Amino acid sequence: LAKTTQPISMDSYEGQEVNITCSHNNIATNDYITWYQQFPSQGPRFIIQGYKTKVTNEVASLFIPADRKSSTLSLPRVSLSDTAVYYCLVGGFTGTASKLTFGTGTRLQVTL
Amino acid sequence: DTGVSQDPRHKITKRGQNVTFRCDPISEHNRLYWYRQTLGQGPEFLTYFQNEAQLEKSRLLSDRFSAERPKGSFSTLEIQRTEQGDSAMYLCASSLGRDRETFGEGSWLTVV
């Protein structure tokens, strides 16, 4: 599975837009890009998934450039409750098992 | 949809004892996964079932670890002769076919 690189941590104020960029230079043709959110002492929670261009749902947007070697998770108007670890993953969902490979994630701290 | 349930949520055990964790997946999900997560790290894949068949095991799953999924419903993860290095959160996830995985809340293990 393709390795991903993302910032270890980010800080933001409540109400701001937060963009977390993930690099995945070795992404394969069949790989999807998926983001998960994890709060302390809880399991990861699916946020958004995309293959190319832009995907938007009720909580986030995912921007993927044409070369797909990176992706950006955009969280509009964050609140204190968005403080969590965000994981970028590539691969999965097209083979016999997704077998998700998590990195260390990005710790987002939102303050007033 | 009651989500993925894991039991117990917390377990403290003495080194050398055996422990067993149970996972009840979402009822219609045929795939079930176990992950392990240590502090500051992302979840690491341990093993995967499709129905009752265990199709893949990570090299992280030493011979002290065994997982079962009788009848393709709930699953158990047993750790024999626990060691302090086994202290971690054990996460279960399930999916329907190649759909995205839904994680449980995890089972925390502390080996003293």
Boltz contact constraints between the chains, C-beta under 6 A:
constraints:
  - contact:
      token1: [A, 42]
      token2: [B, 105]
      max_distance: 6.0
  - contact:
      token1: [A, 43]
      token2: [B, 91]
      max_distance: 6.0
  - contact:
      token1: [A, 43]
      token2: [B, 103]
      max_distance: 6.0
  - contact:
      token1: [A, 43]
      token2: [B, 104]
      max_distance: 6.0
  - contact:
      token1: [A, 43]
      token2: [B, 105]
      max_distance: 6.0
  - contact:
      token1: [A, 43]
      token2: [B, 106]
      max_distance: 6.0
  - contact:
      token1: [A, 44]
      token2: [B, 103]
      max_distance: 6.0
  - contact:
      token1: [A, 46]
      token2: [B, 100]
      max_distance: 6.0
  - contact:
      token1: [A, 87]
      token2: [B, 42]
      max_distance: 6.0
  - contact:
      token1: [A, 93]
      token2: [B, 98]
      max_distance: 6.0
  - contact:
      token1: [A, 97]
      token2: [B, 48]
      max_distance: 6.0
  - contact:
      token1: [A, 98]
      token2: [B, 101]
      max_distance: 6.0
  - contact:
      token1: [A, 99]
      token2: [B, 45]
      max_distance: 6.0
  - contact:
      token1: [A, 102]
      token2: [B, 42]
      max_distance: 6.0
  - contact:
      token1: [A, 102]
      token2: [B, 43]
      max_distance: 6.0
  - contact:
      token1: [A, 103]
      token2: [B, 42]
      max_distance: 6.0
  - contact:
      token1: [A, 104]
      token2: [B, 42]
      max_distance: 6.0
  - contact:
      token1: [A, 105]
      token2: [B, 42]
      max_distance: 6.0
